Amino acid sequence: MFSATIASPSSRARQFAGAYQQVGVQTMVHGASPHQLVTLLFDGFFAAVARGRGAMRAGDAASKGAALTQAVRIVDEGLKASLNLSAGGKLAADLSDLYAYVCLRLTQANLRNDEKALDECLGLMSPLRDAWNAIGESADARARN
């Protein structure tokens, strides 16, 4: 008996959308300034947590795990790894500790299906993203003048 697996139109659309998004992200990263790269990391973090929450609510453990693992990696391998602890002093050390805590809480949220832990992580990261964006707006304004 011959059996073939054919992707449904919706899964093909998701596949194409994913490929398109990947190309878009690569293009943005290639031409981004260091400030813009950190902005992309923050945006990716918030998007990954949102996907994780959606998957958590849908009962999709695999997608939830993948999304929250991506959020952890963004924080740990992106934001935390980019800190200069020797030059950044107490601020860099405090951010490093905060990022470690956020990674811990994301992992706990994943294991326990804990949306409150996700809310806590978003609450901790939102002021950082807002401050980072304000720095960028200020730098852009200075560059125009």
Backbone as numpy.savetxt, mean C-alpha at the origin, in Angstrom:
# Nx Ny Nz CAx CAy CAz Cx Cy Cz
-12.04 -38.04 -22.95 -12.89 -36.87 -22.95 -12.00 -35.64 -22.95
-12.31 -34.70 -23.81 -11.54 -33.47 -23.94 -12.20 -32.38 -23.13
-11.40 -31.70 -22.35 -11.93 -30.62 -21.54 -10.99 -29.43 -21.67
-11.55 -28.29 -21.93 -10.75 -27.08 -22.03 -11.27 -26.06 -21.04
-10.36 -25.32 -20.48 -10.74 -24.26 -19.57 -10.68 -22.95 -20.34
-11.80 -22.28 -20.39 -11.87 -21.00 -21.07 -12.20 -19.94 -20.03
-11.42 -18.90 -20.05 -11.64 -17.84 -19.08 -12.95 -17.13 -19.40
-13.69 -16.83 -18.39 -14.93 -16.09 -18.57 -14.60 -14.67 -18.99
-15.54 -13.98 -19.66 -15.26 -12.60 -20.07 -14.88 -11.71 -18.89
-15.50 -11.92 -17.73 -15.17 -11.06 -16.59 -13.76 -11.34 -16.07
-13.34 -12.60 -16.09 -11.98 -12.88 -15.62 -10.95 -12.37 -16.62
-11.27 -12.42 -17.91 -10.36 -11.88 -18.93 -10.27 -10.36 -18.77
-11.39 -9.72 -18.49 -11.39 -8.27 -18.30 -10.53 -7.90 -17.10
-10.64 -8.69 -16.01 -9.81 -8.43 -14.83 -8.34 -8.63 -15.16
-8.05 -9.65 -15.96 -6.67 -9.92 -16.34 -6.10 -8.75 -17.15
-6.86 -8.27 -18.12 -6.40 -7.14 -18.93 -6.28 -5.88 -18.09
-7.23 -5.66 -17.20 -7.18 -4.48 -16.33 -5.95 -4.55 -15.44
-5.64 -5.74 -14.92 -4.45 -5.91 -14.08 -3.18 -5.62 -14.86
-3.11 -6.10 -16.10 -1.93 -5.84 -16.93 -1.80 -4.36 -17.24
-2.92 -3.72 -17.55 -2.92 -2.29 -17.83 -2.46 -1.51 -16.61
-2.98 -1.88 -15.45 -2.60 -1.19 -14.22 -1.11 -1.37 -13.95
-0.60 -2.59 -14.16 0.83 -2.85 -13.91 1.70 -1.97 -14.80
1.33 -1.83 -16.06 2.10 -0.98 -16.98 2.02 0.47 -16.50
0.84 0.90 -16.08 0.67 2.26 -15.58 1.52 2.52 -14.36
1.56 1.58 -13.45 2.36 1.73 -12.23 3.84 1.77 -12.58
4.27 0.90 -13.47 5.68 0.90 -13.87 6.07 2.22 -14.51
5.18 2.77 -15.33 5.44 4.05 -15.98 5.54 5.17 -14.95
4.63 5.17 -13.98 4.66 6.21 -12.94 5.94 6.11 -12.12
6.34 4.90 -11.78 7.54 4.71 -10.96 8.78 5.14 -11.72
8.84 4.83 -13.00 10.02 5.13 -13.80 10.33 6.63 -13.83
9.30 7.46 -13.94 9.54 8.89 -14.04 9.32 9.66 -12.75
9.18 8.96 -11.64 8.82 9.62 -10.37 10.04 10.14 -9.63
9.82 11.25 -8.95 10.84 11.78 -8.04 10.82 10.95 -6.76
11.82 11.08 -5.90 11.79 10.35 -4.63 10.52 10.67 -3.81
10.10 11.93 -3.84 8.89 12.30 -3.12 7.68 11.59 -3.70
7.59 11.55 -5.02 6.47 10.89 -5.68 6.48 9.38 -5.43
7.65 8.79 -5.33 7.73 7.35 -5.04 7.12 7.03 -3.68
7.42 7.86 -2.68 6.82 7.64 -1.36 5.31 7.85 -1.42
4.87 8.83 -2.20 3.44 9.05 -2.38 2.79 7.81 -2.98
3.45 7.21 -3.97 2.93 5.97 -4.57 2.86 4.84 -3.56
3.85 4.78 -2.66 3.82 3.75 -1.62 2.62 3.96 -0.70
2.39 5.19 -0.28 1.22 5.46 0.57 -0.07 5.10 -0.17
-0.19 5.51 -1.42 -1.39 5.19 -2.20 -1.58 3.68 -2.32
-0.49 2.98 -2.58 -0.56 1.52 -2.68 -0.97 0.87 -1.38
-0.48 1.40 -0.27 -0.85 0.88 1.04 -2.36 0.99 1.25
-2.90 2.19 1.03 -4.32 2.40 1.27 -5.18 1.56 0.32
-4.75 1.41 -0.91 -5.48 0.57 -1.86 -5.44 -0.90 -1.44
-4.29 -1.37 -0.98 -4.16 -2.77 -0.56 -5.03 -3.05 0.67
-5.06 -2.13 1.62 -5.90 -2.33 2.81 -7.38 -2.34 2.40
-7.75 -1.47 1.47 -9.15 -1.46 1.01 -9.51 -2.78 0.33
-8.60 -3.31 -0.48 -8.85 -4.62 -1.11 -8.94 -5.71 -0.06
-8.07 -5.63 0.94 -8.10 -6.62 2.02 -9.40 -6.58 2.79
-9.89 -5.39 3.07 -11.16 -5.25 3.78 -12.31 -5.82 2.94
-12.31 -5.50 1.66 -13.36 -6.03 0.78 -13.34 -7.54 0.72
-12.15 -8.11 0.63 -12.03 -9.56 0.58 -12.42 -10.18 1.92
-12.08 -9.50 3.01 -12.46 -9.97 4.34 -13.98 -10.05 4.45
-14.64 -9.01 4.01 -16.11 -8.97 4.07 -16.74 -10.01 3.16
-16.08 -10.31 2.05 -16.60 -11.30 1.09 -16.26 -12.73 1.50
-15.44 -12.89 2.53 -15.04 -14.24 2.95 -14.01 -14.86 2.03
-13.30 -14.06 1.27 -12.28 -14.55 0.34 -10.92 -14.50 1.03
-10.58 -15.59 1.71 -9.37 -15.62 2.52 -8.10 -15.45 1.68
-8.07 -16.03 0.49 -6.87 -15.92 -0.34 -6.62 -14.49 -0.79
-7.66 -13.83 -1.26 -7.50 -12.44 -1.70 -7.20 -11.52 -0.53
-7.83 -11.79 0.61 -7.57 -11.00 1.81 -6.10 -11.12 2.20
-5.61 -12.35 2.24 -4.22 -12.57 2.60 -3.26 -11.91 1.64
-3.55 -12.00 0.35 -2.66 -11.39 -0.65 -2.65 -9.88 -0.51
-3.82 -9.28 -0.32 -3.90 -7.82 -0.22 -3.21 -7.31 1.05
-3.46 -7.96 2.17 -2.87 -7.48 3.42 -1.37 -7.78 3.47
-0.95 -8.85 2.83 0.48 -9.12 2.72 1.15 -8.04 1.87
0.47 -7.61 0.81 1.01 -6.53 0.00 1.12 -5.24 0.83
0.11 -4.95 1.64 0.16 -3.76 2.49 1.34 -3.83 3.46
1.56 -5.01 4.05 2.70 -5.19 4.96 4.01 -4.96 4.22
4.12 -5.51 3.03 5.36 -5.37 2.26 5.61 -3.91 1.88
4.55 -3.19 1.55 4.71 -1.78 1.21 5.26 -1.02 2.41
4.71 -1.30 3.58 5.18 -0.60 4.78 6.60 -1.03 5.14
6.83 -2.34 5.18 8.12 -2.86 5.65 9.24 -2.67 4.63
9.00 -3.07 3.39 10.05 -3.05 2.37 10.12 -1.73 1.61
9.08 -0.91 1.74 9.07 0.37 1.06 9.29 1.52 2.01
8.28 1.80 2.82 8.34 2.97 3.70 9.40 2.83 4.78
9.38 1.71 5.49 10.34 1.52 6.59 11.77 1.39 6.07
11.94 0.65 4.98 13.29 0.44 4.44 13.89 1.72 3.88
13.05 2.69 3.53 13.57 3.93 2.96 14.03 4.93 4.01
13.77 4.63 5.26 14.19 5.55 6.33 15.70 5.53 6.48
16.26 6.68 6.73 17.69 6.80 7.02 17.81 6.98 8.52
18.00 5.88 9.24 18.01 5.93 10.70 19.18 6.72 11.26
20.31 6.71 10.59 21.46 7.44 11.12 21.32 8.94 10.92
20.75 9.37 9.81 20.60 10.81 9.55 19.26 11.35 10.04
18.28 10.47 10.18 16.93 10.91 10.51 16.65 11.11 11.98
17.57 10.69 12.83 17.42 10.89 14.26 16.18 10.26 14.86
15.62 10.95 15.85 14.47 10.42 16.59 13.24 10.25 15.70
13.05 11.17 14.77 11.89 11.07 13.89 11.93 9.77 13.08
13.08 9.48 12.49 13.21 8.25 11.70 13.04 7.02 12.59
13.58 7.05 13.80 13.42 5.92 14.72 11.96 5.74 15.11
11.27 6.85 15.38 9.85 6.76 15.73 9.02 6.23 14.56
9.32 6.68 13.35 8.61 6.17 12.18 8.88 4.68 11.98
10.11 4.27 12.19 10.46 2.86 12.07 9.64 2.01 13.06
9.53 2.49 14.28 8.73 1.78 15.29 7.25 1.76 14.91
6.76 2.88 14.41 5.35 2.94 13.99 5.10 1.98 12.84
5.99 1.96 11.87 5.82 1.05 10.73 5.86 -0.41 11.18
6.73 -0.73 12.12 6.77 -2.10 12.64 5.45 -2.46 13.32
4.89 -1.52 14.07 3.62 -1.75 14.74 2.49 -1.93 13.72
2.47 -1.10 12.68 1.44 -1.23 11.65 1.53 -2.60 10.98
2.74 -3.06 10.70 2.91 -4.40 10.11 2.37 -5.48 11.03
2.64 -5.37 12.32 2.12 -6.32 13.30 0.60 -6.32 13.30
0.00 -5.14 13.35 -1.47 -5.04 13.40 -2.12 -5.52 12.11
-1.47 -5.29 10.95 -2.01 -5.81 9.70 -1.99 -7.34 9.69
-0.92 -7.90 10.21 -0.81 -9.36 10.29 -1.89 -9.91 11.22
-2.09 -9.26 12.35 -3.14 -9.69 13.27 -4.52 -9.54 12.64
-4.75 -8.46 11.92 -6.03 -8.26 11.24 -6.29 -9.38 10.24
-5.26 -9.78 9.55 -5.38 -10.86 8.58 -5.73 -12.17 9.28
-5.02 -12.48 10.34 -5.23 -13.75 11.04 -6.58 -13.81 11.74
-7.06 -12.67 12.24 -8.28 -12.65 13.06 -9.50 -12.06 12.36
-9.36 -11.71 11.08 -10.45 -11.02 10.36 -10.94 -9.82 11.16
-10.01 -9.00 11.55 -10.27 -7.89 12.47 -10.27 -6.55 11.73
-11.47 -6.08 11.39 -11.58 -4.81 10.68 -11.18 -3.63 11.57
-11.34 -3.76 12.86 -10.94 -2.67 13.76 -9.42 -2.47 13.70
-8.67 -3.55 13.54 -7.22 -3.42 13.40 -6.88 -2.71 12.09
-7.65 -2.98 11.04 -7.44 -2.27 9.78 -7.71 -0.79 9.96
-8.81 -0.48 10.67 -9.14 0.92 10.95 -8.02 1.61 11.72
-7.46 0.89 12.69 -6.36 1.45 13.47 -5.17 1.76 12.57
-4.83 0.84 11.69 -3.69 1.04 10.78 -3.94 2.23 9.86
-5.14 2.32 9.33 -5.47 3.46 8.47 -5.41 4.76 9.25
-5.87 4.74 10.49 -5.82 5.93 11.33 -4.41 6.36 11.65
-3.51 5.41 11.77 -2.10 5.74 12.04 -1.38 6.25 10.79
-1.75 5.71 9.64 -1.04 6.06 8.41 -1.62 7.30 7.71
-2.88 7.61 7.96 -3.51 8.77 7.28 -2.79 10.09 7.57
-2.48 10.40 8.82 -1.78 11.67 9.06 -0.40 11.73 8.40
0.26 10.59 8.30 1.57 10.55 7.64 1.41 10.85 6.15
0.42 10.20 5.53 0.18 10.45 4.11 -0.21 11.92 3.88
-1.08 12.44 4.73 -1.51 13.83 4.58 -0.33 14.79 4.72
0.53 14.55 5.70 1.70 15.39 5.89 2.65 15.28 4.70
2.83 14.07 4.21 3.71 13.86 3.06 3.17 14.59 1.84
1.86 14.51 1.63 1.25 15.21 0.50 1.39 16.73 0.65
1.25 17.23 1.87 1.41 18.67 2.11 2.83 19.12 1.82
3.80 18.30 2.16 5.20 18.62 1.85 5.37 18.73 0.34
4.78 17.81 -0.38 4.87 17.82 -1.84 4.23 19.05 -2.44
3.05 19.43 -1.93 2.37 20.62 -2.43 3.21 21.86 -2.16
3.82 21.93 -0.98 4.66 23.06 -0.62 5.89 23.12 -1.52
6.50 21.99 -1.77 7.68 21.96 -2.64 7.32 22.32 -4.07
6.16 21.85 -4.54 5.70 22.20 -5.89 5.45 23.70 -6.00
4.84 24.29 -4.98 4.57 25.74 -4.98 5.88 26.53 -5.01
6.88 26.10 -4.24 8.17 26.79 -4.24 8.85 26.67 -5.59
8.72 25.51 -6.23 9.34 25.29 -7.52 8.72 26.16 -8.61
7.41 26.45 -8.48 6.73 27.30 -9.47 7.08 28.76 -9.29
7.46 29.17 -8.09 7.75 30.60 -7.81 9.17 30.96 -8.05
